[in-house]
């Protein structure tokens, strides 16, 4: 591929394989992959562990008050071929993808001050370009001038099935119905929130991967990358 370093903004629904796809693109181009959902999850986890979320009820004032105490950084893990997320120096990668965190992360991500802090961090991370950033508002808010914007989606049942397999393979005891409900309710919350709702940027291209393998998605990416960049 050519040497012009760009920003690739990848937005879309939860559990549609954005991270897998973003990781593969980043590896192909020699870019940095930044999973912004992991940053919102890390804030939600911290809030759960420090008393700002109890029995699923979020105390927004307490979340906002603890923001100054939360330092997030990513460190490349060669075994995963991606970066792990750390909060105040602690590795939290393995703790942020539980159903408990998934159930409260949409609400945490709808708090204005949380978004303000994380969006600023994301903009700094992408300053030097050569990044693939995945999230919900990357092409609309974080990098509205990104050279390539992809909006990813897949059928909700297919997405729930994929997430169910992932969690049960890890040994989590979850039901398919619970996962499906979480996928559907997060779609609703992400698309209807007041600040930076999930929506397709006007200049984003759509990738519906309901019936596509990772290889097919990569072939699609190669075509679109050359078409959009004219190379
Ligand atoms: O991509 P994910 O499922 O790990 O994201 C977790 C949550 O974070 C998701 O419900 C919406 C929120 N999110 C967001 O609001 N903006 C982003 N840029 C990324 C994620």
Boltz pocket constraint, residues with backbone or C-beta under 6 A from the ligand:
constraints:
  - pocket:
      binder: B
      contacts: [[A, 13], [A, 14], [A, 15], [A, 36], [A, 37], [A, 38], [A, 40], [A, 41], [A, 102], [A, 105], [A, 106], [A, 109], [A, 110], [A, 134], [A, 135], [A, 136], [A, 137], [A, 138], [A, 186], [A, 190], [A, 196]]
      max_distance: 6.0
